[in-house]
Amino acid sequence: MNKHLEKIDPDFRNNPDIKWNFTKFVIDRKGNVAARFEPTAAMEDVEACVKALL
């Protein structure tokens, strides 16, 4: 995935735009965005974020 994104935007890691439709957002109980994960993020990181909010 990183190679594909680098072809589109060499500085994709620093660009805040949503780059792919698989970007994940974690929403807290109040409806606020608690975290954002790019498609290349490890699911373990997403899971840890969700557990921290429980």
C-alpha positions in Angstrom: 0.0 0.0 0.0 2.8 2.4 0.9 4.3 2.1 -2.6 1.0 2.8 -4.2 0.4 5.9 -2.1 4.0 7.1 -2.7 3.3 7.0 -6.5 0.3 9.2 -6.0 1.8 11.6 -3.4 5.5 11.1 -2.4 4.8 13.1 0.8 1.6 11.2 1.7 2.6 10.6 5.3 2.7 14.3 6.0 -0.4 15.2 3.9 -3.5 15.3 6.1 -5.9 14.4 3.3 -7.8 11.1 3.3 -5.8 9.1 0.8 -7.8 5.9 0.5 -11.3 4.8 1.4 -9.9 2.4 4.0 -8.8 5.1 6.3 -10.1 4.3 9.8 -11.5 6.7 12.4 -12.1 5.8 16.0 -15.0 7.7 17.5 -15.3 8.2 21.3 -18.6 7.9 23.2 -19.3 11.6 22.7 -19.1 11.3 19.0 -15.7 13.0 18.7 -12.9 11.7 16.5 -10.4 10.1 19.0 -7.9 8.8 16.4 -7.3 8.4 12.7 -5.5 5.5 11.2 -4.2 5.2 7.6 -4.8 2.0 5.6 -1.3 0.9 6.4 -1.8 1.1 10.2 -1.5 -2.1 12.1 -4.8 -3.5 13.4 -3.0 -4.0 16.8 -2.7 -0.2 17.0 -6.4 0.4 16.2 -7.3 -2.3 18.8 -5.2 -0.7 21.5 -6.8 2.7 20.8 -10.3 1.3 21.1 -9.5 -0.6 24.3 -8.0 2.6 25.8 -11.4 4.3 25.1 -13.5 1.6 26.7 
